[in-house]
């Protein structure tokens, strides 16, 4: 370990990138403690500590690394940018012009990134208003919800989201790793010490469940690492122009092709009823609807309906997202154009069918595993003394952490290899 760190430090470019990334992460954590001017963060913290802070707000607070607890200018985190990225990615399938841009390599990707940035601005503005109104419906009078009074906080929150997007892109360009992922990673990890300290102060009532959840989390960590790297290799033979049997290769199809996107989609939909219930709780004629939502669609005390629906949403969105991003027909055509074929399978349509069938089978196992990891914390919340705010980390957070760390290790090793190659040259 010491030798590895010593090699990292000796590489001037890698050392500069790592220090630059750490510096920007420190800036992010400082900004996360800057409250919106004129707001009362103590009232919000009291609300989040109460049992009424569950549902959508409780889940959202777990992903912002204390920014929501402090009513920070970056309380929305990177959710507007993530939503904009997902929308643009889905639009590349719907609109031919965007689909053509996505196939133009680095230049086309830069253009799509520009569209994503512009879309982030209105999304941030709209989400800021919706979130402030949601807090107001929960009984928190942090800001005046009339238009003249709410406009300034909306502008502060929108500027905070754009600032985080800029930090993430700077980190990607001049630092190490994907900047957006690093900021989300820092937000999740920064919340772990406060959760652990709160549990230790809570006494013996929750310690048994806490130790069990910690053991399960470590076991899940190992399994998720193996799951993230798991893939199926399909053999391919490329025709050789001269004598010989041809060039052997393979196509790796990952077990988890969709990454974290299905869980993000599922969380958005599963928390939507709680948001609606929050808005309708002041209307007496919707009392039965609100009571049903609070009973069966509450993440603080999840019902089996909530758990099963969450699992099915994750599995369904796994199939949906992969169907959008993975095109078996295009892959089969590319293999055929390069003179390749899968042994025992005819090029073209038959190859596309094999790729689609293999992808669907992997999606079943990959999506099911994602769903199981997502609902394990809910099962602890349902059958133990732990609440949603007592969990060290959620299933989605665990997958994010593993994915970011493994990608970071790959990039660091690649940089070190390039550094060693430059010394030889």
HELIX and SHEET records of a PDB file:
HELIX    1   1 UNK A    2  UNK A   10  1                                   9    
HELIX    2   2 UNK A   12  UNK A   31  1                                  20    
HELIX    3   3 UNK A   41  UNK A   49  1                                   9    
HELIX    4   4 UNK A   51  UNK A   53  5                                   3    
HELIX    5   5 UNK A   55  UNK A   62  1                                   8    
HELIX    6   6 UNK A   79  UNK A   94  1                                  16    
HELIX    7   7 UNK A   96  UNK A  102  1                                   7    
HELIX    8   8 UNK A  105  UNK A  137  1                                  33    
HELIX    9   9 UNK A  147  UNK A  174  1                                  28    
HELIX   10  10 UNK A  179  UNK A  190  1                                  12    
HELIX   11  11 UNK A  192  UNK A  201  1                                  10    
HELIX   12  12 UNK A  207  UNK A  229  1                                  23    
HELIX   13  13 UNK A  261  UNK A  270  1                                  10    
HELIX   14  14 UNK A  272  UNK A  280  1                                   9    
HELIX   15  15 UNK A  284  UNK A  286  5                                   3    
HELIX   16  16 UNK A  287  UNK A  296  1                                  10    
HELIX   17  17 UNK A  304  UNK A  325  1                                  22    
HELIX   18  18 UNK A  328  UNK A  337  1                                  10    
HELIX   19  19 UNK A  349  UNK A  383  1                                  35    
HELIX   20  20 UNK A  388  UNK A  390  5                                   3    
HELIX   21  21 UNK A  395  UNK A  424  1                                  30    
SHEET    1   A 3 UNK A 247  UNK A 254  0                                        
SHEET    2   A 3 UNK A 231  UNK A 238 -1                                        
SHEET    3   A 3 UNK A 340  UNK A 341 -1                                        
END                                                                             
